[in-house]
Amino acid sequence: MRAVALLMICWSSLAVSQPAAQPAAPVVVLTQNGAVGPANADYLKRGLEKAVELNAQLVVLKMDTPGGLDLSMRAIIKHILASPIPVAGFVVPDGARAASAGTYILYASHIAAMAPATNLGAATPVTIGPQSQPDVPREPAATQGSPGKDGDRSVDAQSTAQTLTRKQTNDAAAYIRGLAQLRGRNAEWADKAVREAVSLSAQEALELNVIDLIAADLPQLLRQLDGRKLPVLGQERRLATGAAAIIDYQPDWRTRLLVVITDPSIAYLLLMIGFYGLLFEFFNPGLVAPGVIGGICLLMALFALQLLPVSYTGLALMALGVGLLVAEHFAPGFGILGLGGITAFVIGSIMLIDTDAPGYRIPWQMIAGVTAASIGFLLVVLNLALRARRRPVVSGREQMLGATGEVLADTDGGVLARIHGEVWKVRANAPLGRGQMVRVVGIDGLVLAVEPLLQGDTK
């Protein structure tokens, strides 16, 4: 019995001295829905910083995107490559996709995972500027005759556009091949995704070593990653995600605001509201509200535009168009200035956003609506403001000159008269009597110089 008691005491002492198991580090979940843009890049950057603050062991980036802007995509990839915490790109839920820019982000992630009914690919870069035409066989020069200068310029422009397209494609292919080699994934298929715009389902992607695993949802993904070792910035990390706490880091007000104002259509509307608000305040000073609202909208629009791929030629054409429409009111050109302004405004609006990336084009319907509203504003509102400026002054010194009134009394302090419902001290070069009508001909401080109204004078 003594031996049993001794063994129990030793066992209890060992249990007490043994340190308690440390809880597993948390997993931070980020979300990428819709087109990749500046707001998404900012959100991912701050999400990774938050994960570092929480000492997280893994960041899961849930994705469902048709693609987006090249600059924003590259910014996201730079943040992932520089992250001290491994990132798992996860295309989810069923029916989601990681097309175009999403494919690059998935390749850059430490872990690439997909839900069963998802797809990725079609990573060919979208051409910015004139679209190149496909090569067409041309007849030998001997049978074509002399092409002329216009033909030479057309061929040169087509050749330049094709060269630009090849440069963009080669650059994008080299970029995604480098990401594939870094993560040990299929570089040959990545090259095809860029050059031939091919796509894969989740199962095909797993078989071709494009992704690492398939998981139906987040809990299943974490169970499959439990115990996996990952190289992160030259060091090996072992994941313990089986019982890890999940922290869902949702976009805050700043990200939501950036998402709204960096939408090209919203930025376009803010730009026009800001411009016309300041213009209306300039032509009708003192209203205050148009100037305040216009200034705020203009600053927000300029902040959004500096984050977007903007054509400054298009912006200049829009400003020129509005300027010509305004000039039509001051120097009528029989409609030439107005027609030129409308043309410049429409062309500038079309050119404003310099990309064909999905979700980043200003709709034709909006351009037409804003153009019509601009014409209406300049023809109606601005015209009313100009008329108001040309009206005679109805207050102050100018309003008193020529006004008529009635003499009230002649006191020791001087003659008093009622003019515009107010009692004024007046003086005249001739005697004035009570009830006599007078006209103001001058102002000397608080004394009005008047003259008597003779019979037959108009008031």
C-alpha positions as CSV (number, residue, x, y, z in Angstrom):
1,M,0.0,0.0,0.0
2,R,2.8,2.3,0.8
3,A,4.4,1.7,-2.6
4,V,1.1,2.4,-4.3
5,A,0.7,5.7,-2.4
6,L,4.2,6.7,-3.2
7,L,3.6,6.0,-7.0
8,M,0.5,8.1,-6.9
9,I,2.3,11.0,-5.2
10,C,5.1,10.9,-7.8
11,W,2.5,10.8,-10.7
12,S,0.6,13.8,-9.3
13,S,3.8,15.8,-8.8
14,L,4.9,15.1,-12.4
15,A,1.4,16.2,-13.7
16,V,1.5,19.4,-11.8
17,S,5.1,20.2,-12.9
18,Q,4.3,19.6,-16.6
19,P,3.4,22.9,-18.4
20,A,-0.1,23.3,-19.8
21,A,-0.4,22.9,-23.6
22,Q,-0.3,26.2,-25.4
23,P,-3.4,27.0,-27.6
24,A,-2.8,26.9,-31.3
25,A,-2.2,30.2,-33.0
26,P,-5.3,31.6,-34.8
27,V,-6.2,31.5,-38.5
28,V,-7.1,34.9,-40.1
29,V,-9.6,34.7,-43.0
30,L,-9.7,37.5,-45.7
31,T,-12.2,37.8,-48.6
32,Q,-11.7,38.8,-52.2
33,N,-15.0,39.1,-54.0
34,G,-15.5,40.9,-57.3
35,A,-13.0,42.6,-59.5
36,V,-9.4,43.1,-58.1
37,G,-8.8,46.8,-57.5
38,P,-7.0,49.4,-55.3
39,A,-9.4,48.8,-52.4
40,N,-8.7,45.1,-52.4
41,A,-4.9,45.6,-52.4
42,D,-5.2,48.0,-49.4
43,Y,-7.5,45.6,-47.6
44,L,-5.2,42.6,-48.1
45,K,-2.2,44.7,-46.9
46,R,-3.9,45.7,-43.7
47,G,-5.3,42.2,-43.3
48,L,-1.8,40.7,-43.3
49,E,-0.6,43.4,-40.9
50,K,-3.5,42.4,-38.6
51,A,-2.5,38.7,-38.8
52,V,1.0,39.6,-37.7
53,E,-0.4,41.6,-34.7
54,L,-2.5,38.5,-33.8
55,N,0.5,36.2,-34.2
56,A,-1.6,34.1,-36.6
57,Q,-0.2,30.9,-38.1
58,L,-2.0,31.1,-41.4
59,V,-4.0,33.6,-43.6
60,V,-6.8,32.2,-45.8
61,L,-7.7,34.3,-48.7
62,K,-11.2,33.3,-50.0
63,M,-11.5,34.2,-53.6
64,D,-14.2,34.7,-56.2
65,T,-13.0,37.1,-58.9
66,P,-13.3,37.6,-62.7
67,G,-9.9,39.4,-62.7
68,G,-9.1,43.1,-62.4
69,L,-6.4,45.7,-62.6
70,D,-2.8,44.6,-63.2
71,L,-1.3,47.1,-60.8
72,S,-3.6,46.1,-58.0
73,M,-2.9,42.4,-58.7
74,R,0.8,42.9,-58.6
75,A,0.5,44.9,-55.3
76,I,-1.4,42.0,-53.7
77,I,1.2,39.5,-54.9
78,K,4.0,41.6,-53.5
79,H,2.3,41.7,-50.1
80,I,1.8,37.9,-50.2
81,L,5.4,37.2,-51.2
82,A,6.7,39.5,-48.4
83,S,4.4,38.1,-45.7
84,P,6.0,36.4,-42.7
85,I,2.8,34.4,-42.4
86,P,1.8,31.8,-45.0
87,V,-1.2,32.6,-47.2
88,A,-3.6,30.0,-48.5
89,G,-5.5,31.1,-51.6
90,F,-8.9,29.3,-51.5
91,V,-11.4,29.6,-54.5
92,V,-14.7,29.2,-52.7
93,P,-17.7,28.6,-52.6
94,D,-18.9,26.2,-55.3
95,G,-19.4,28.1,-58.6
96,A,-16.7,30.6,-57.8
97,R,-13.7,31.3,-60.1
98,A,-10.2,32.7,-60.0
99,A,-9.9,34.1,-63.5
100,S,-7.3,36.4,-65.0
101,A,-5.7,38.3,-62.0
102,G,-7.1,35.7,-59.6
103,T,-5.0,32.9,-61.3
104,Y,-1.8,34.9,-60.6
105,I,-2.8,35.5,-57.0
106,L,-3.5,31.8,-56.5
107,Y,-0.1,30.9,-58.0
108,A,1.6,33.3,-55.6
109,S,-0.1,31.9,-52.5
110,H,1.8,29.4,-50.3
111,I,-1.1,27.0,-50.6
112,A,-3.5,26.9,-53.6
113,A,-6.8,25.3,-52.9
114,M,-10.2,25.2,-54.6
115,A,-13.7,24.0,-53.9
116,P,-15.0,21.2,-56.1
117,A,-17.2,23.2,-58.5
118,T,-14.8,26.1,-59.2
119,N,-12.4,27.0,-62.0
120,L,-9.4,29.1,-62.7
121,G,-7.4,30.3,-65.8
122,A,-8.0,32.7,-68.7
123,A,-5.0,34.8,-67.5
124,T,-4.2,36.6,-70.8
125,P,-3.5,40.3,-70.1
126,V,-6.1,42.7,-71.4
127,T,-4.6,45.1,-74.0
128,I,-4.6,48.7,-73.0
129,G,-5.2,51.1,-75.8
130,P,-5.9,50.3,-79.4
131,Q,-6.8,46.6,-80.0
132,S,-4.5,44.9,-82.3
133,Q,-5.9,43.1,-85.4
134,P,-5.0,39.5,-86.2
135,D,-2.3,38.9,-88.8
136,V,-3.9,38.6,-92.2
137,P,-2.1,37.3,-95.3
138,R,-1.1,40.0,-97.7
139,E,-0.4,39.7,-101.3
140,P,3.1,40.2,-102.5
141,A,4.2,43.7,-103.0
142,A,4.5,43.2,-106.8
143,T,0.7,42.6,-107.1
144,Q,-0.4,45.2,-104.6
145,G,0.7,48.3,-106.3
146,S,1.8,51.4,-104.5
147,P,0.1,51.4,-101.0
148,G,0.5,55.2,-100.5
149,K,1.2,57.1,-97.3
150,D,-2.2,56.3,-95.6
151,G,-1.7,52.6,-96.2
152,D,1.8,52.8,-94.7
153,R,0.5,54.5,-91.6
154,S,-2.2,51.9,-91.2
155,V,0.3,49.1,-91.4
156,D,2.7,50.8,-89.0
157,A,-0.1,51.4,-86.4
158,Q,-1.2,47.7,-86.7
159,S,2.4,46.5,-86.3
160,T,2.9,48.8,-83.2
161,A,-0.3,47.5,-81.6
162,Q,0.7,43.9,-82.2
163,T,4.2,44.5,-80.8
164,L,2.6,46.0,-77.7
165,T,0.4,43.0,-77.3
166,R,3.3,40.6,-77.6
167,K,5.3,42.5,-75.0
168,Q,2.5,42.5,-72.5
169,T,1.8,38.8,-73.1
170,N,5.5,37.8,-72.8
171,D,5.9,39.9,-69.6
172,A,2.8,38.3,-68.0
173,A,3.9,34.8,-69.0
174,A,7.3,35.3,-67.5
175,Y,5.7,36.7,-64.3
176,I,3.4,33.7,-63.7
177,R,6.1,31.2,-64.7
178,G,8.3,32.7,-62.0
179,L,5.5,32.4,-59.4
180,A,4.9,28.7,-60.5
181,Q,8.6,27.9,-60.1
182,L,8.7,29.6,-56.7
183,R,5.8,27.5,-55.4
184,G,6.7,24.3,-57.2
185,R,3.6,24.2,-59.4
186,N,2.9,23.5,-63.1
187,A,4.7,26.3,-65.0
188,E,3.9,24.9,-68.4
189,W,0.1,25.2,-67.9
190,A,0.6,28.7,-66.3
191,D,2.3,29.8,-69.6
192,K,-0.7,28.4,-71.6
193,A,-3.2,30.2,-69.3
194,V,-1.5,33.5,-70.4
195,R,-0.8,32.8,-74.0
196,E,-3.9,30.7,-74.9
197,A,-6.4,31.8,-72.2
198,V,-7.1,28.2,-71.2
199,S,-9.0,27.4,-68.0
200,L,-9.3,24.4,-65.7
201,S,-11.8,22.9,-63.3
202,A,-10.7,22.2,-59.7
203,Q,-10.2,18.4,-60.3
204,E,-8.2,19.0,-63.5
205,A,-6.1,21.7,-61.7
206,L,-5.3,19.2,-58.9
207,E,-4.3,16.5,-61.4
208,L,-2.0,18.9,-63.3
209,N,-0.3,20.2,-60.1
210,V,-1.7,23.6,-60.6
211,I,-3.2,23.6,-57.1
212,D,-2.3,21.7,-53.9
213,L,-5.7,20.4,-52.7
214,I,-9.5,20.4,-53.0
215,A,-11.7,21.3,-50.0
216,A,-15.4,21.7,-49.8
217,D,-15.3,24.4,-47.2
218,L,-13.0,26.2,-44.7
219,P,-13.1,23.6,-41.9
220,Q,-12.2,20.8,-44.3
221,L,-9.3,23.0,-45.7
222,L,-7.9,23.5,-42.2
223,R,-8.2,19.8,-41.4
224,Q,-6.2,18.9,-44.5
225,L,-3.5,21.6,-43.8
226,D,-3.0,20.4,-40.2
227,G,0.6,19.3,-39.7
228,R,1.7,20.5,-43.2
229,K,5.1,22.2,-43.4
230,L,5.6,25.3,-45.5
231,P,8.7,27.3,-46.4
232,V,8.1,31.0,-45.5
233,L,10.8,33.6,-46.2
234,G,13.5,30.9,-46.0
235,Q,12.2,29.3,-42.8
236,E,10.0,26.2,-42.4
237,R,6.6,26.6,-40.7
238,R,4.6,23.8,-39.4
239,L,0.8,24.3,-39.3
240,A,-1.4,23.2,-36.5
241,T,-4.8,24.2,-37.9
242,G,-6.9,21.3,-36.7
243,A,-8.2,23.1,-33.6
244,A,-7.1,26.6,-34.4
245,A,-9.4,29.6,-33.7
246,I,-10.8,31.3,-36.9
247,I,-10.8,35.1,-37.0
248,D,-12.8,36.5,-39.9
249,Y,-11.3,39.9,-40.8
250,Q,-14.0,41.8,-42.7
251,P,-13.5,45.0,-44.7
252,D,-13.9,48.1,-42.5
253,W,-15.4,51.4,-43.5
254,R,-12.2,52.6,-45.1
255,T,-12.2,49.6,-47.5
256,R,-15.9,49.9,-48.2
257,L,-15.4,53.6,-49.0
258,L,-12.5,52.9,-51.3
259,V,-14.5,50.2,-53.1
260,V,-17.3,52.7,-53.7
261,I,-15.3,55.7,-54.9
262,T,-12.8,53.7,-56.9
263,D,-15.6,52.3,-59.0
264,P,-15.0,54.2,-62.3
265,S,-18.7,55.1,-62.7
266,I,-18.8,56.6,-59.1
267,A,-15.5,58.4,-59.6
268,Y,-16.8,59.8,-62.9
269,L,-20.0,61.1,-61.3
270,L,-18.1,62.6,-58.3
271,L,-15.8,64.4,-60.8
272,M,-18.8,65.9,-62.7
273,I,-20.7,66.9,-59.5
274,G,-17.5,68.5,-58.1
275,F,-16.8,70.4,-61.3
276,Y,-20.3,71.7,-61.8
277,G,-20.7,72.5,-58.1
278,L,-17.7,74.8,-58.1
279,L,-18.7,76.2,-61.5
280,F,-22.2,77.1,-60.2
281,E,-20.7,78.7,-57.1
282,F,-18.3,80.7,-59.2
283,F,-21.1,82.2,-61.3
284,N,-23.4,82.7,-58.4
285,P,-21.3,83.5,-55.3
286,G,-22.8,83.3,-51.8
287,L,-24.8,80.1,-52.2
288,V,-22.0,78.2,-50.3
289,A,-23.7,74.8,-50.5
290,P,-22.7,74.1,-54.2
291,G,-19.1,75.2,-53.5
292,V,-18.8,73.0,-50.4
293,I,-20.4,69.9,-52.0
294,G,-18.5,70.5,-55.2
295,G,-15.1,70.8,-53.5
296,I,-15.7,67.6,-51.4
297,C,-16.8,65.6,-54.5
298,L,-13.9,66.9,-56.6
299,L,-11.3,66.0,-54.0
300,M,-12.8,62.5,-53.6
301,A,-12.9,62.0,-57.4
302,L,-9.3,63.1,-57.8
303,F,-8.2,60.7,-55.0
304,A,-10.1,57.9,-56.7
305,L,-8.7,58.7,-60.1
306,Q,-5.1,58.7,-58.9
307,L,-5.6,55.0,-57.9
308,L,-7.2,54.1,-61.2
309,P,-5.5,53.7,-64.7
310,V,-6.6,57.1,-65.9
311,S,-5.9,58.6,-69.3
312,Y,-5.0,62.3,-68.7
313,T,-5.7,63.0,-72.3
314,G,-9.3,61.9,-71.7
315,L,-9.5,64.1,-68.5
316,A,-8.1,67.1,-70.4
317,L,-10.7,66.5,-73.2
318,M,-13.5,66.5,-70.6
319,A,-12.3,69.8,-69.1
320,L,-12.0,71.3,-72.6
321,G,-15.5,70.2,-73.5
322,V,-17.0,71.8,-70.4
323,G,-14.9,74.9,-71.1
324,L,-16.2,75.2,-74.6
325,L,-19.8,74.8,-73.5
326,V,-19.3,77.6,-70.9
327,A,-17.7,79.8,-73.6
328,E,-20.8,79.4,-75.8
329,H,-22.7,81.5,-73.2
330,F,-20.2,84.4,-73.2
331,A,-19.0,84.4,-76.9
332,P,-21.8,82.8,-79.0
333,G,-20.3,81.0,-81.9
334,F,-23.6,80.0,-83.6
335,G,-23.4,76.6,-82.0
336,I,-19.8,75.7,-83.1
337,L,-18.4,76.1,-79.6
338,G,-21.2,74.1,-78.0
339,L,-21.0,71.3,-80.6
340,G,-17.2,71.1,-80.2
341,G,-17.7,71.0,-76.4
342,I,-20.1,68.1,-76.5
343,T,-17.8,66.2,-78.9
344,A,-14.8,66.7,-76.7
345,F,-16.7,65.8,-73.5
346,V,-18.0,62.5,-74.9
347,I,-14.6,61.5,-76.4
348,G,-12.9,62.4,-73.1
349,S,-15.4,60.4,-71.1
350,I,-14.8,57.3,-73.2
351,M,-11.1,57.6,-72.9
352,L,-11.0,58.5,-69.2
353,I,-10.5,54.9,-67.8
354,D,-7.5,53.5,-69.7
355,T,-8.2,49.7,-69.4
356,D,-10.6,47.0,-70.5
357,A,-10.3,45.0,-67.3
358,P,-13.6,43.5,-66.2
359,G,-15.6,45.8,-64.0
360,Y,-13.5,48.9,-64.8
361,R,-15.3,50.5,-67.8
362,I,-17.7,53.4,-67.7
363,P,-21.0,52.3,-69.3
364,W,-22.1,54.0,-72.4
365,Q,-25.5,54.6,-70.8
366,M,-23.9,56.6,-68.0
367,I,-21.8,58.6,-70.4
368,A,-24.9,59.5,-72.4
369,G,-26.8,60.4,-69.3
370,V,-24.1,62.6,-67.9
371,T,-23.6,64.3,-71.2
372,A,-27.3,65.1,-71.5
373,A,-27.3,66.3,-67.8
374,S,-24.3,68.5,-68.5
375,I,-25.9,70.1,-71.5
376,G,-29.1,70.7,-69.5
377,F,-27.1,72.2,-66.6
378,L,-25.2,74.6,-68.9
379,L,-28.2,75.6,-70.9
380,V,-30.6,76.1,-68.0
381,V,-28.9,76.4,-64.6
382,L,-25.9,78.3,-65.8
383,N,-28.0,80.6,-67.9
384,L,-30.2,81.4,-64.9
385,A,-27.1,82.3,-62.9
386,L,-25.8,84.6,-65.6
387,R,-29.2,86.3,-65.8
388,A,-29.1,86.8,-62.0
389,R,-25.7,88.5,-62.3
390,R,-27.0,90.9,-65.0
391,R,-30.0,92.1,-62.9
392,P,-29.9,95.6,-61.5
393,V,-28.8,95.8,-57.9
394,V,-31.7,96.0,-55.5
395,S,-29.9,96.8,-52.2
396,G,-27.1,99.0,-51.0
397,R,-26.0,102.5,-52.2
398,E,-27.0,101.9,-55.8
399,Q,-30.5,101.0,-54.8
400,M,-31.0,104.3,-52.9
401,L,-30.0,106.5,-55.8
402,G,-33.1,107.6,-57.7
403,A,-35.5,106.4,-55.0
404,T,-38.4,108.7,-54.1
405,G,-40.0,109.5,-50.7
406,E,-42.1,111.8,-48.7
407,V,-40.9,114.6,-46.4
408,L,-42.2,114.1,-42.8
409,A,-41.0,117.1,-40.8
410,D,-38.6,120.0,-40.6
411,T,-36.9,119.9,-37.2
412,D,-34.0,121.7,-35.6
413,G,-31.9,118.7,-36.4
414,G,-32.8,118.9,-40.1
415,V,-35.4,117.7,-42.5
416,L,-36.6,114.1,-42.2
417,A,-38.1,112.0,-45.0
418,R,-39.5,108.5,-45.4
419,I,-37.7,106.6,-48.2
420,H,-38.2,102.8,-48.8
421,G,-40.0,102.6,-45.5
422,E,-37.2,104.1,-43.5
423,V,-36.7,107.5,-42.0
424,W,-33.7,109.4,-43.3
425,K,-32.2,112.8,-42.7
426,V,-32.2,114.7,-46.0
427,R,-31.0,118.0,-47.4
428,A,-31.8,119.9,-50.5
429,N,-30.9,123.2,-52.3
430,A,-34.5,124.4,-52.0
431,P,-36.9,124.6,-49.0
432,L,-38.9,121.4,-48.3
433,G,-42.3,121.2,-46.8
434,R,-44.2,118.4,-45.0
435,G,-45.8,115.9,-47.4
436,Q,-43.6,117.0,-50.3
437,M,-42.3,114.3,-52.6
438,V,-38.5,114.2,-53.1
439,R,-36.0,112.1,-55.2
440,V,-32.6,110.9,-53.9
441,V,-29.7,112.3,-56.0
442,G,-26.7,111.6,-53.7
443,I,-25.6,110.1,-50.4
444,D,-23.3,111.8,-47.9
445,G,-22.7,109.4,-45.1
446,L,-26.1,109.0,-43.3
447,V,-27.6,112.1,-45.0
448,L,-29.4,111.8,-48.4
449,A,-29.1,114.6,-50.9
450,V,-32.6,115.1,-52.5
451,E,-34.4,117.3,-54.9
452,P,-38.1,118.2,-54.9
453,L,-40.4,116.4,-57.3
454,L,-42.3,118.8,-59.5
455,Q,-45.8,118.3,-60.5
456,G,-45.8,115.8,-63.5
457,D,-42.5,114.2,-62.5
458,T,-42.7,110.4,-62.3
459,K,-42.0,108.6,-59.1
